[in-house]
Amino acid sequence: MGETLGQPEYRRVRDDLHRKIADGELKVGEPIPSTSKLQEEYGVSVTVVRRAVNELRSEGLLYGQSGKGVFVHAKPDTARGEQATLERLAEGFANLERRVGDLETTNADGIAALRAELNEMKKHVASLQAHLIDLYGRTGQPYPHHIQPAATDTHGDQAAGA
């Protein structure tokens, strides 16, 4: 048949099948004609039919079952809605992945900052302890190594009864 109005043959076949699905001539759940019947109906090669069918598959209108044939999956409006839903889900998933990645980085950075702060505090405590030992020594008093520091709660306040 050749190209009609400058349009490639596979587009002509695809557009006609698309119209038939939209109009209900090819119903959801039913098989489309075989490749050989489509070749005969449109007067085109197997390559043209396969390309048209593959494009309709990628649009979500058709699906294949190995050994059984190609079936109508959805009408164009339904397929567009499903595609939009899938795109929103994919976007939401990508956003969630970014947020989890940010949390992992933030938590790792936060933990590293807390560790650095804790190490700094340990240095200060060691310095204070050294000064305290020195003061005890200057006064001629033995440093009481057996006395434990007062217990503190999670906010750094002394625990009751300590």
ChimeraX attribute file (.defattr): number of C-alpha atoms within 10 A of each C-alpha:
attribute: neighborCount
match mode: 1-to-1
recipient: residues
	/A:1	7
	/A:2	10
	/A:3	11
	/A:4	10
	/A:5	7
	/A:6	7
	/A:7	10
	/A:8	12
	/A:9	21
	/A:10	21
	/A:11	19
	/A:12	17
	/A:13	23
	/A:14	20
	/A:15	14
	/A:16	14
	/A:17	20
	/A:18	22
	/A:19	15
	/A:20	14
	/A:21	21
	/A:22	18
	/A:23	12
	/A:24	11
	/A:25	10
	/A:26	19
	/A:27	17
	/A:28	17
	/A:29	13
	/A:30	13
	/A:31	18
	/A:32	19
	/A:33	14
	/A:34	12
	/A:35	18
	/A:36	13
	/A:37	12
	/A:38	19
	/A:39	18
	/A:40	12
	/A:41	11
	/A:42	16
	/A:43	16
	/A:44	17
	/A:45	15
	/A:46	14
	/A:47	12
	/A:48	22
	/A:49	23
	/A:50	17
	/A:51	16
	/A:52	21
	/A:53	25
	/A:54	17
	/A:55	15
	/A:56	20
	/A:57	17
	/A:58	10
	/A:59	17
	/A:60	19
	/A:61	25
	/A:62	25
	/A:63	20
	/A:64	15
	/A:65	9
	/A:66	7
	/A:67	6
	/A:68	8
	/A:69	14
	/A:70	20
	/A:71	20
	/A:72	20
	/A:73	21
	/A:74	20
	/A:75	21
	/A:76	18
	/A:77	11
	/A:78	14
	/A:79	16
	/A:80	15
	/A:81	11
	/A:82	15
	/A:83	14
	/A:84	12
	/A:85	12
	/A:86	12
	/A:87	12
	/A:88	12
	/A:89	12
	/A:90	12
	/A:91	12
	/A:92	12
	/A:93	12
	/A:94	12
	/A:95	12
	/A:96	12
	/A:97	12
	/A:98	12
	/A:99	12
	/A:100	12
	/A:101	12
	/A:102	12
	/A:103	13
	/A:104	12
	/A:105	12
	/A:106	12
	/A:107	12
	/A:108	12
	/A:109	12
	/A:110	13
	/A:111	12
	/A:112	12
	/A:113	12
	/A:114	12
	/A:115	12
	/A:116	12
	/A:117	12
	/A:118	12
	/A:119	12
	/A:120	12
	/A:121	12
	/A:122	12
	/A:123	12
	/A:124	12
	/A:125	12
	/A:126	12
	/A:127	12
	/A:128	12
	/A:129	13
	/A:130	12
	/A:131	12
	/A:132	13
	/A:133	16
	/A:134	15
	/A:135	14
	/A:136	14
	/A:137	12
	/A:138	10
	/A:139	8
	/A:140	9
	/A:141	11
	/A:142	12
	/A:143	14
	/A:144	9
	/A:145	7
	/A:146	6
	/A:147	7
	/A:148	7
	/A:149	8
	/A:150	11
	/A:151	13
	/A:152	12
	/A:153	9
	/A:154	8
	/A:155	7
	/A:156	8
	/A:157	10
	/A:158	13
	/A:159	12
	/A:160	9
	/A:161	6
	/A:162	8
